[in-house]
Amino acid sequence: MIRRLLRDPLAHFLVAGAAIWGLLALAGDPVDPASRTIELSRERQAGIALGFERMMGRPPTDAEMDWAIERWIREEVLYREALRLGIEEGDAIVRRRLATKMDELAGAEAEVARPSDAVLEQWLTDNPGAYAMGGTVTFEQAYFPSERAAQAAMTEPSPEGEPISLPRSVARMPLTEVRVVFGREFAAELSALAAGPDWQGPIGSGYGWHLVRLAKRDGGSSPPLAEIRDRVEADWRSARIAERRQRAYEVLREAYTVEVE
């Protein structure tokens, strides 16, 4: 089990986070942005060279290494000046980019994973409606801007939702059209629902969140994996990345106490 954990990039992500906090605790305050001295250690140079090699697939030449170092120095100068001016404080764009970077670290393993045919066949079996050809669905949907609002409306006998430029109900709409009108995420989640009289969800889309009452599903069959492998693999990878990002967030979130006034 320990070996499996050591191979898990999620564990690496969490260990790296702990290491960063530990180093900050040992080193005291971070680099003073007002300092006019930039120290480029051998360890940092090795890191720059490794970053180049990972991107280009080969070690840098002397000229390329000089260029990479100059680029790093430029970024460091601008970064320190931004800190000195307080630009990062309250900057929503910077905040969002840092949060996005953390998400990318958590999902990095899934981005390069190469699933076997058996894994993709299982994904195809678990999500048949997402790839069905020729099938149609009849359903109602109620839109909500947040998942919390959608969950709260589940207690209503007939949730109204909020206005949106999507049809409230559709009859015998081809699944291919559902993907175009409501988005692939919505169509994939809809395909996993069982037809019945009850409202189900929430399910996500590019617009927000929806409660759905699936009245009927007609026909449709999925083509063999060989014909749609690239698409199935892309969907599998997207779901895997989202799963790992959520897992990493949940572990980190437990360390915080949130007080909402």
Buried (B, 14 or more C-beta within 10 A) or exposed (E): EEEEEEEEBBEBBBEEBEEEEEEEEEEEEEBEBEEEEEEEEEEEBEEBBEEBEEEEEEEBEEEBBEEBBEEBEEEBEEBBEBBEEEBBEEEEEEEEEEEEEBBEBBBBBBEEBEBEEEBBBEBBEEBBBBBBBEBBBBBBBBBBEEBEBBBEBEEEEEBEBEEBEBEEEBEEBBBBEBBEBBBBBBBBBBBEBEBEEEBBBBBBBEBBBBBBBBBEBEEBEBEEBEEBBEBBBEBBBBBBBBBBBBBBBEBBEEEEEEEEE
